[in-house]
Amino acid sequence: MNKIYNVIWIDDEWEKMEAFKEECEVIHKIYLKPFRTQKAGMEELDKHLNYWDAVILDAKMFDESENETPQLKGLKKAIDHINELSYKKRIPYFISTGQPDLMSNETFGQLFDKFYEKEKDDSQLIEDLKAEIDNSPRKQIQLFYHDAIHNLTNISPNATDNIIDIFEAMHYPGSHPDFKPILYYNQLRQILECVFRVANKVAIIPDECISASGNVNLNQCCHYLSGNVADKLKMRYGKQGERVVPKHIEDMMFLILNLGNINSHTSQLSKEEEQRLINYFDNMVFNSRYLIYSLTLQLCEIVMWMNRYMANHPNKDENQKKCVKLESIEGCNKEISEDEKIGVVDFDGSLYHHLGENFLLNKSLIENRGWLGKKVKVVEFDKNKKNNKYPFFAFKIQPVKE
C-alpha cells in the first residue's frame, strides 16, 4: 500500500517554497494544502477533520486577514484550536519558521521546544511528520484495513469515516471510552444502501428497487440479490434457484437489515424503530461493542465481494436481462416444486427457523416438537407477509420418515 499523507500548511509566504511542496508531494506523498491565514486553515480542519493527518504552521502568520501584520498571535490561536479538537481526533502539528529573530529568542524556544528551521531542517521535518502520522491510531487502522477501505471508498468516499471510527474503537478501546455502538448501527445500513445504489448503476439492482423519490428499498434489494422473490415489486433475479450473492453474503445482508427485528425498507430509521433497536440491544445483546464490530467486518466483506462482482459484470444490458417480472406473487407459488417442499429444518444463526431458502417456519412449533435438524414436508404455505428473507410461510408441515 502506498502511504498518502494529507497535511494543512499555514504560511503567508508558502509560494516562495514551491520546491519544498514539490518534494513533499512527489517524493514522500505528503500532499500539502496551503493557507495564508490561521482562520482559513482552521476552518478547513473543522470541516474535514478525519481527512487531515497533520498541520504545518509558520511561526509568524496572518490571523484572520491578509491585511494584517504576521504575528505569533495566529500561531497560538491555531495551536489552541488544534488542542481543543483533540477530544474528537488528535492532530499533530509542526512549527516551521524562517524568522531568525525567533530562532535565537530564548522565550520562543521555551514556549515551543520543538520547531524546524526552513530549508535547513526540511528533511527532518518530513521524517518526523511521517513518523508521527504513521504511529497515530487512525493511520494504523487505515493500514490494517487498507483493502477494505479502498473498496469502501469506491462505493462511497464518506463511508470510510464511520468504518474507521468503529475499527479504531475496536483496536484502541482506551482511546475511545465514550464509544456508543448504537450510534453506528444506522450508519452500516446507509453503507449497505450505497452498495445497492452503485449496483443499480449497472442494473445488478433493478430500477424498481429505488422509488421515484430516490429511496432505496433495502429489503427488496436483499431479496432480489439472494434469488428470492421480491414480492413487493413482483420480480426475481433469473430463474428459480439462481442468485447474485452466495448464501453467506445473503445472511450478512439480512443480519444488518433485520437485527433487532427492525425491517425498515430504508436506511433511515424512525424514532419508534430506533427505540426498538435500543431495547433489543439492552435486553438481548451481551456486548453491543462485539456485535457492532462483527457487523462492520461482515459489511466490509459484503462491500469487497460486491465490488468484485460488479467489476466482473459491468454490462448493464446483460444484467437487465436477468430481471424477471412476475405477473403475481400467487403465481410464484406454482414454481415451488415438490422437491423444494421437503428438506431438513435449519436455523440460520440469526433469527429464523427455515426450510431451504423459501420457507419460514413457526419457531414455537419447531422447538416444542424438537424438529430442528429433522426432515419435514411443507403441506400448506402462503406468501410471507413479514419483511424478512424467506418469501413464503409454511403454516402446515409434517415430519418425513427416513
C-alpha positions as CSV (number, residue, x, y, z in Angstrom):
1,M,0.0,0.0,0.0
2,N,1.3,3.5,-0.9
3,K,1.1,5.7,2.1
4,I,-0.5,9.1,1.5
5,Y,-0.4,12.0,3.9
6,N,-2.8,14.9,3.8
7,V,-1.5,18.0,5.6
8,I,-2.7,21.5,6.1
9,W,0.0,24.1,5.6
10,I,-0.4,27.6,7.0
11,D,2.2,30.0,5.8
12,D,1.7,33.5,4.4
13,E,4.7,33.0,2.1
14,W,4.2,29.4,1.0
15,E,4.5,30.4,-2.7
16,K,8.2,31.0,-2.1
17,M,8.7,27.4,-1.1
18,E,7.4,25.6,-4.2
19,A,10.5,23.3,-4.1
20,F,9.6,22.1,-0.6
21,K,6.0,21.5,-1.6
22,E,7.1,19.6,-4.7
23,E,9.5,17.4,-2.8
24,C,6.8,16.6,-0.2
25,E,4.3,15.6,-2.9
26,V,6.4,13.8,-5.5
27,I,8.9,12.0,-3.3
28,H,7.1,11.5,0.0
29,K,3.4,11.5,-1.0
30,I,2.7,14.3,1.5
31,Y,0.0,16.4,-0.1
32,L,0.1,20.0,1.3
33,K,-2.9,22.3,1.1
34,P,-1.7,25.8,1.7
35,F,-3.5,28.6,3.5
36,R,-2.3,32.1,4.1
37,T,-4.3,32.8,7.3
38,Q,-4.8,30.9,10.6
39,K,-8.6,31.3,10.3
40,A,-8.9,29.7,6.8
41,G,-6.7,26.8,7.8
42,M,-8.6,26.0,10.9
43,E,-11.9,26.3,9.2
44,E,-10.8,23.7,6.7
45,L,-9.6,21.4,9.5
46,D,-13.0,21.7,11.2
47,K,-14.9,20.9,8.0
48,H,-12.9,17.7,7.2
49,L,-11.3,16.7,10.4
50,N,-11.0,13.0,9.6
51,Y,-9.4,13.7,6.3
52,W,-6.4,15.7,7.6
53,D,-3.4,13.9,9.1
54,A,-1.3,16.9,10.4
55,V,-0.8,20.6,10.3
56,I,2.4,22.6,9.5
57,L,2.4,26.1,11.0
58,D,4.6,29.1,10.3
59,A,5.6,30.9,13.4
60,K,4.5,34.3,12.3
61,M,1.3,34.1,10.3
62,F,-1.7,36.1,9.4
63,D,-4.5,35.6,11.9
64,E,-7.8,36.3,10.1
65,S,-6.9,38.6,7.2
66,E,-4.1,39.1,4.8
67,N,-4.2,42.8,5.5
68,E,-2.7,42.2,9.0
69,T,1.0,42.0,10.0
70,P,2.1,38.4,10.5
71,Q,2.5,37.7,14.3
72,L,2.8,34.9,16.8
73,K,-0.9,35.5,17.8
74,G,-2.0,33.4,14.8
75,L,0.3,30.5,15.8
76,K,-1.0,30.5,19.3
77,K,-4.7,30.6,18.2
78,A,-4.1,27.7,15.7
79,I,-2.4,25.6,18.4
80,D,-5.1,26.2,20.9
81,H,-7.7,25.3,18.3
82,I,-5.9,22.1,17.4
83,N,-5.7,21.1,21.1
84,E,-9.4,21.8,21.5
85,L,-10.2,19.3,18.8
86,S,-8.2,16.5,20.5
87,Y,-11.3,15.1,22.1
88,K,-12.5,14.3,18.6
89,K,-9.2,13.5,17.0
90,R,-5.6,14.2,17.9
91,I,-3.9,16.2,15.1
92,P,-0.1,16.5,15.3
93,Y,1.3,19.9,14.4
94,F,4.7,21.1,13.4
95,I,6.2,24.6,13.5
96,S,8.4,25.6,10.6
97,T,9.9,29.1,10.8
98,G,12.4,31.1,8.8
99,Q,12.5,34.1,11.2
100,P,16.0,34.4,12.6
101,D,14.8,36.6,15.5
102,L,12.6,33.8,16.8
103,M,15.2,31.1,16.4
104,S,17.5,33.0,18.7
105,N,14.7,34.0,21.1
106,E,15.0,32.0,24.3
107,T,11.4,32.7,25.3
108,F,10.1,31.3,21.9
109,G,12.3,28.2,22.4
110,Q,10.9,27.6,25.9
111,L,7.3,28.0,24.7
112,F,7.8,25.8,21.6
113,D,10.6,23.4,22.4
114,K,10.3,21.7,19.1
115,F,10.4,23.7,15.9
116,Y,12.1,23.5,12.5
117,E,14.2,26.0,10.6
118,K,13.0,26.4,7.0
119,E,15.3,24.8,4.4
120,K,17.9,23.7,7.0
121,D,15.5,21.3,8.8
122,D,13.2,20.4,6.0
123,S,14.3,16.8,5.7
124,Q,14.0,16.3,9.5
125,L,10.5,17.9,9.4
126,I,9.4,15.5,6.7
127,E,10.8,12.5,8.5
128,D,9.2,13.4,11.9
129,L,5.9,14.3,10.3
130,K,5.6,10.9,8.6
131,A,6.7,9.0,11.7
132,E,4.1,10.8,13.9
133,I,1.3,10.2,11.4
134,D,2.2,6.6,10.9
135,N,2.1,5.9,14.6
136,S,-1.4,7.5,15.0
137,P,-4.3,5.1,15.7
138,R,-6.3,6.3,12.7
139,K,-3.4,5.8,10.3
140,Q,-2.7,2.4,11.7
141,I,-6.3,1.4,11.1
142,Q,-6.0,2.6,7.5
143,L,-3.0,0.4,7.1
144,F,-4.6,-2.6,8.8
145,Y,-7.7,-2.5,6.6
146,H,-6.4,-0.8,3.5
147,D,-8.1,-3.3,1.2
148,A,-11.5,-2.8,2.8
149,I,-11.1,0.9,3.0
150,H,-10.1,1.1,-0.7
151,N,-13.2,-0.8,-1.6
152,L,-15.4,1.3,0.6
153,T,-14.0,4.5,-1.0
154,N,-15.1,3.1,-4.4
155,I,-18.6,2.7,-3.0
156,S,-18.8,6.0,-1.2
157,P,-15.9,8.2,0.0
158,N,-17.9,9.3,3.0
159,A,-18.5,5.6,4.1
160,T,-14.9,5.2,5.3
161,D,-15.0,7.6,8.2
162,N,-17.6,5.6,10.2
163,I,-15.9,2.3,9.5
164,I,-12.5,3.7,10.6
165,D,-14.2,5.1,13.8
166,I,-15.5,1.6,14.6
167,F,-12.3,-0.2,14.0
168,E,-10.3,2.5,15.9
169,A,-12.6,1.8,18.9
170,M,-12.1,-1.9,18.4
171,H,-8.3,-1.8,18.3
172,Y,-7.7,1.1,20.6
173,P,-10.6,1.0,23.2
174,G,-8.7,3.0,25.7
175,S,-8.7,6.0,23.3
176,H,-12.5,5.8,22.9
177,P,-14.1,5.3,26.3
178,D,-17.3,7.0,25.1
179,F,-17.8,4.9,22.0
180,K,-21.5,4.1,21.6
181,P,-22.3,1.3,19.2
182,I,-25.9,2.2,18.9
183,L,-25.0,5.4,17.1
184,Y,-23.3,3.4,14.3
185,Y,-25.9,0.7,13.5
186,N,-27.8,3.0,11.2
187,Q,-24.5,4.0,9.5
188,L,-24.0,0.4,8.5
189,R,-27.4,0.4,6.9
190,Q,-26.6,3.5,5.0
191,I,-23.4,2.0,3.6
192,L,-25.4,-1.1,2.5
193,E,-27.7,1.4,0.8
194,C,-24.7,2.9,-1.0
195,V,-23.7,-0.6,-2.2
196,F,-27.2,-1.1,-3.7
197,R,-27.1,2.4,-5.4
198,V,-23.8,1.6,-7.1
199,A,-25.1,-1.8,-8.1
200,N,-28.1,-0.1,-9.6
201,K,-25.9,1.9,-12.0
202,V,-25.1,-1.3,-13.9
203,A,-28.6,-2.8,-13.3
204,I,-27.4,-5.5,-10.9
205,I,-30.1,-3.9,-8.8
206,P,-33.1,-3.1,-10.9
207,D,-34.5,0.5,-11.0
208,E,-37.7,-0.7,-9.4
209,C,-35.9,-1.1,-6.1
210,I,-35.5,2.7,-6.0
211,S,-38.6,4.8,-5.6
212,A,-39.4,7.9,-7.6
213,S,-38.4,10.0,-4.6
214,G,-35.0,8.2,-4.6
215,N,-35.4,5.9,-1.5
216,V,-33.8,2.5,-1.8
217,N,-35.9,-0.4,-0.7
218,L,-33.3,-2.4,1.2
219,N,-35.5,-5.3,1.9
220,Q,-36.4,-5.9,-1.7
221,C,-32.8,-5.4,-2.8
222,C,-31.6,-8.1,-0.4
223,H,-34.3,-10.5,-1.7
224,Y,-33.5,-9.8,-5.3
225,L,-29.8,-10.4,-4.9
226,S,-30.4,-13.6,-3.0
227,G,-32.6,-15.1,-5.7
228,N,-35.8,-14.8,-3.6
229,V,-39.0,-13.3,-4.9
230,A,-39.0,-9.5,-4.3
231,D,-42.7,-9.7,-3.5
232,K,-43.5,-6.0,-3.2
233,L,-42.0,-5.4,-6.7
234,K,-43.2,-8.7,-8.2
235,M,-39.8,-9.7,-9.6
236,R,-36.9,-12.1,-9.1
237,Y,-33.3,-12.5,-10.3
238,G,-33.1,-15.1,-13.1
239,K,-34.7,-18.5,-13.0
240,Q,-35.8,-20.2,-9.8
241,G,-32.7,-21.0,-7.8
242,E,-30.4,-18.5,-9.5
243,R,-28.9,-15.7,-7.4
244,V,-26.4,-12.9,-7.4
245,V,-24.8,-13.3,-4.0
246,P,-23.8,-16.5,-2.3
247,K,-25.6,-17.7,0.9
248,H,-23.1,-16.2,3.3
249,I,-23.4,-12.7,1.8
250,E,-27.2,-13.1,1.9
251,D,-27.1,-13.9,5.6
252,M,-24.8,-11.0,6.3
253,M,-27.0,-8.5,4.4
254,F,-30.2,-9.7,6.2
255,L,-28.5,-9.7,9.6
256,I,-27.6,-6.0,9.1
257,L,-31.1,-5.3,7.8
258,N,-33.1,-7.3,10.3
259,L,-31.1,-7.1,13.6
260,G,-33.5,-6.3,16.4
261,N,-36.4,-7.2,14.1
262,I,-36.0,-3.7,12.5
263,N,-37.3,-4.3,9.0
264,S,-37.3,-0.7,7.7
265,H,-37.2,-0.5,3.9
266,T,-34.8,2.5,4.0
267,S,-31.6,3.2,5.8
268,Q,-33.2,6.0,7.9
269,L,-35.0,4.6,11.0
270,S,-38.0,6.2,12.6
271,K,-37.9,7.1,16.2
272,E,-40.0,4.1,17.0
273,E,-37.6,1.8,15.2
274,E,-34.6,3.4,16.9
275,Q,-36.2,2.7,20.3
276,R,-37.0,-0.9,19.4
277,L,-33.3,-1.3,18.4
278,I,-32.1,0.2,21.6
279,N,-34.5,-2.1,23.6
280,Y,-33.2,-5.1,21.6
281,F,-29.6,-4.1,22.4
282,D,-30.4,-3.6,26.1
283,N,-32.3,-6.9,26.5
284,M,-30.8,-9.3,24.0
285,V,-27.2,-8.4,23.3
286,F,-24.5,-9.4,25.8
287,N,-21.9,-6.8,24.5
288,S,-23.0,-4.4,21.8
289,R,-19.4,-3.5,21.1
290,Y,-18.7,-7.0,19.9
291,L,-21.8,-7.1,17.9
292,I,-21.1,-3.8,16.0
293,Y,-17.5,-4.9,15.4
294,S,-18.6,-8.2,13.9
295,L,-21.3,-6.5,11.8
296,T,-18.7,-4.0,10.5
297,L,-16.3,-6.8,9.5
298,Q,-19.2,-8.5,7.7
299,L,-20.1,-5.3,5.9
300,C,-16.5,-5.0,4.7
301,E,-16.8,-8.5,3.2
302,I,-20.1,-7.5,1.5
303,V,-18.6,-4.4,0.0
304,M,-15.5,-6.2,-1.2
305,W,-17.5,-9.1,-2.7
306,M,-19.9,-6.8,-4.4
307,N,-17.1,-4.6,-5.9
308,R,-15.6,-7.7,-7.4
309,Y,-18.9,-8.9,-8.8
310,M,-19.7,-5.5,-10.3
311,A,-16.2,-5.4,-11.9
312,N,-16.8,-8.8,-13.4
313,H,-20.4,-8.0,-14.6
314,P,-20.2,-4.4,-15.9
315,N,-22.6,-5.0,-18.9
316,K,-25.8,-3.2,-18.0
317,D,-27.9,-4.7,-20.8
318,E,-26.9,-8.2,-19.8
319,N,-27.7,-7.5,-16.2
320,Q,-31.1,-6.1,-17.1
321,K,-32.0,-9.3,-18.9
322,K,-31.7,-11.2,-15.6
323,C,-34.6,-9.3,-14.1
324,V,-37.7,-11.5,-14.3
325,K,-41.1,-9.7,-14.0
326,L,-43.8,-11.8,-12.3
327,E,-47.5,-11.5,-13.1
328,S,-48.5,-12.1,-9.5
329,I,-47.0,-13.4,-6.2
330,E,-49.6,-16.1,-6.1
331,G,-48.2,-17.3,-9.4
332,C,-44.9,-17.7,-7.8
333,N,-46.3,-20.4,-5.5
334,K,-46.7,-22.7,-8.5
335,E,-43.0,-22.5,-9.2
336,I,-42.2,-24.2,-5.9
337,S,-41.5,-27.8,-6.8
338,E,-42.5,-30.8,-4.7
339,D,-38.8,-31.5,-4.0
340,E,-38.4,-28.0,-2.6
341,K,-41.2,-28.6,-0.1
342,I,-39.2,-31.4,1.5
343,G,-36.0,-30.8,3.5
344,V,-34.2,-30.6,6.8
345,V,-35.3,-27.9,9.3
346,D,-32.5,-25.4,9.8
347,F,-31.7,-22.4,11.9
348,D,-29.9,-19.5,10.1
349,G,-27.9,-18.4,13.1
350,S,-29.6,-15.1,13.5
351,L,-33.4,-15.1,13.9
352,Y,-35.2,-17.7,11.8
353,H,-36.1,-21.4,11.6
354,H,-36.5,-22.3,7.9
355,L,-36.7,-24.9,5.3
356,G,-34.3,-24.2,2.4
357,E,-34.4,-20.7,1.0
358,N,-38.1,-20.4,0.5
359,F,-40.0,-21.3,3.7
360,L,-40.1,-19.5,7.1
361,L,-41.2,-22.0,9.8
362,N,-43.0,-21.4,13.1
363,K,-40.3,-21.2,15.7
364,S,-42.5,-22.4,18.6
365,L,-43.7,-25.4,16.7
366,I,-40.2,-26.4,15.7
367,E,-38.9,-26.0,19.3
368,N,-41.8,-27.7,21.0
369,R,-41.7,-30.7,18.7
370,G,-37.9,-31.0,18.5
371,W,-37.9,-30.8,14.8
372,L,-34.7,-28.8,14.4
373,G,-32.4,-30.9,12.2
374,K,-35.3,-33.2,11.3
375,K,-36.7,-33.9,7.8
376,V,-40.1,-32.4,7.2
377,K,-42.5,-31.7,4.3
378,V,-44.4,-28.4,3.8
379,V,-48.1,-29.3,3.3
380,E,-49.6,-25.8,3.1
381,F,-48.0,-22.4,2.7
382,D,-48.7,-18.8,1.8
383,K,-46.9,-15.6,0.9
384,N,-44.8,-14.4,3.8
385,K,-46.4,-11.1,4.9
386,K,-43.4,-10.2,7.1
387,N,-40.5,-8.3,5.7
388,N,-37.8,-11.0,6.2
389,K,-35.6,-13.1,3.9
390,Y,-38.0,-16.1,3.3
391,P,-40.7,-15.4,0.7
392,F,-43.2,-18.0,2.0
393,F,-44.5,-19.0,5.4
394,A,-45.2,-22.7,5.9
395,F,-48.3,-22.9,8.2
396,K,-48.7,-26.7,8.0
397,I,-45.8,-29.1,8.0
398,Q,-45.4,-32.8,8.8
399,P,-42.4,-35.0,9.6
400,V,-41.0,-37.2,6.9
401,K,-39.9,-40.7,7.8
402,E,-36.4,-41.5,6.8
